[in-house]
Amino acid sequence: METIQKFKAIDGKEFKSKEDCLEHELLIERVDSIMSVLTETPDDTDFGNGEGFIQHDHSILGIAKIKILEICKEYIDHKWIQETIDDENIHPSYVGRLIDDYYIGPLNSAWHRFMCIDKDSREWGQPYFANNPDDGKQVCINL
């Protein structure tokens, strides 16, 4: 019988090497630090069902988005990432698709939030309302 040592990261992901685990935890810390400038989302079904939105400052949101995209470039070599940095009007689903394909957990979670934000910097509980904001309740829950 062979004994296999595993290392468990702070998010529960397991690794065979300590170095890979530490690298993953560093990524989590980097992403969390960037995303910490955004208002936390409520953890309830009302928010997810479009019962209101979080209003973000457009410039702060833009800086956070670019910083996350710069980290994405370290893991994914694709023109959509730079194009999304260069043009804020490119739909976030393009990069979302790449991140989903590579499944880099911390980036996936962060980018999902950007996919929930409409053109007016309002964050909804799911991407549907970012694409169809008139279907959500027009109530700002963070001001």
N, C-alpha and C positions, 0 to 999 in steps of 0.2 A: 504494500500500500504506500502511496505517495502522499505526503502532507503538502498542502498548498497554502501558502500564506497570502491573505488578502488584506487590503488596506481600504478602509471605508472613509469616504469624504464626508464633509459636513452636510451635504445634501443627500447622503445615503448611497451614492454611486460607489461601486466597489472596483478596486484596481488590483492588479497582480504586483505592481511595483510601487514603492513608496514615492519615487520621483514623479510618476504619472499622477498619483493621488495628490501630491503637493501642487503640481502644475494645475490640476483641475481646481483645487481650492483657491489658488491664486486667481484664476479666471473668475471664479465666483465672487471673490472680493473686489476685483476690478469692475465687474459688471454692477455689483451692488453699490459700489461707490458712485458710479456714474448715475445710476437710476435713483439714488437717494435724493436727488434734487427735485424729483417729481413727487407730487402728492400721492400718498398711499391710496390704493383702491379699497373700497369696502369689500368685505368678504361675505356677501349675502346675495341671495337670488334676485332681490329687487334691482340691484345695480346690473346684474347680468341680464335681466329682462327689460332693460331700457327705461327704468324708472328715474332716470336722471343722468347727469354727466359731471365729470370733473373738468373744470376750466384750467388749462395750463397757460403759462406765459409763453408766447410763441418763440421768443429768442432763447429762453432757457431750454425749452423742448428741442429746438433745433440743434443746440450745442450737444445735448445728451444724445440725440439721434446720430449725429456725426461721430461722436466718440465711440458709440457702439458699432457703427459701420467700420470705423478704423480697426477695431478689434476683429471684426468679421474678416477683414482683409488679411489678417494674420493666419487665418484658418482656411479661407476659401478664396481661390483665385478665379474671379469671374467679373466680367465687365459691368454687370448690373449693380454691383456694390459701389464702384466709383461713380457710375451714372446717377445713382441715388444720392450720393454725396453732392454731386455737382448740380442736381436739379431736384429741389424739394417737392416738385409736383409729380414725380414718378411714383406710381402707386406702390405702397409698401409690400404688396403681395409678391412682387418679383423677388425681392430679397428674402421674403418669408419662405418662398418655395425653396430657395437655396439652403437656408438655415434648417428647414425641415428635412431636406435630403441628407445633409451632413449630420443632423441631430447632435448639435452641441448644446446640451441642456441649458446652461446659463444664458447663452445668446438666444436660444429659442424662447425662453420665458420673457426676456427683455423685449425681443422684437415683437412678440405677441401683443405687448402693450402698445407699441407703435402702430400696429395694425388695427387697434381699437380707437385710434385718434382720427377725427375728421379734419377737414381742411380749415376749420375754425379753431383748431387746437383744443377741441373738446374730446375728452376720453370717455368712451362708453364701455359698458361691461362686456361687449363682444364685437368683433369686426362687422357684423351685420349692421349695427347701428352707426358705425363710422361711415359705412357706405350708404346708409339710408337714415340719416339723422332725423328726418321728419317723422319717422316711425317711432322715435323715442320720446319720452316725456321731456319737455323743454324746461327742465329744472336743474340749475347748477347746485350741486350738493356740497361744494367746498368753499363757497364764498359767503 
